[in-house]
C-alpha cells in the first residue's frame, strides 16, 4: 500500500522510518532498554525488537507517568522512534514524553487493519499538517 492517512497532531514535527506496529500497549518505563531501544518485556509481541528510528504504532502506553522521562532518555541516547502513532488513545505519558523529546506524535483511530498491514513498509509522519505517508518497500 502506498498513500496517505489523515491523522490528528498531538506533538508537531516530521519523522521518517520503518513502520513498527503492535496492538499491545507499551510500558516505556520498564519494558524498553533506554540505552539500546530494544523492547525487553518477554511477554510483549515486539520483545527483542528495537524501536530506534522507527515509526512506532501502538495503542497507548501503560505504567507510571515516569515513562515520559524514559521516552526522553531514549531520545538522548539516540535510540528513540522517529515518530509515534497512537491507535486507541493518546495518554499523558506518551504525549508529555514526545513533547519533551521532540518526537512527532499523532493519533489515528479506526484504522488498525490498515496499519497492521504496513509491516516492512516505510512511512513519514508530518504531524504539522496531519498526514501519515506510507511507502511500501
Buried (B, 14 or more C-beta within 10 A) or exposed (E): EEEEBEBEBBBBBBBBBBBBBBEBBBBBBEBBBBEBBBBEBEEBEBEEBBBBBBBBBBBBBBBBEEBBBBBBBBBEBEBBBBBBBBBBEBBEBBBBBBBBBEBBBBBBEEBBEEBBBBEEBBBBBBBEEBBBBBBEE
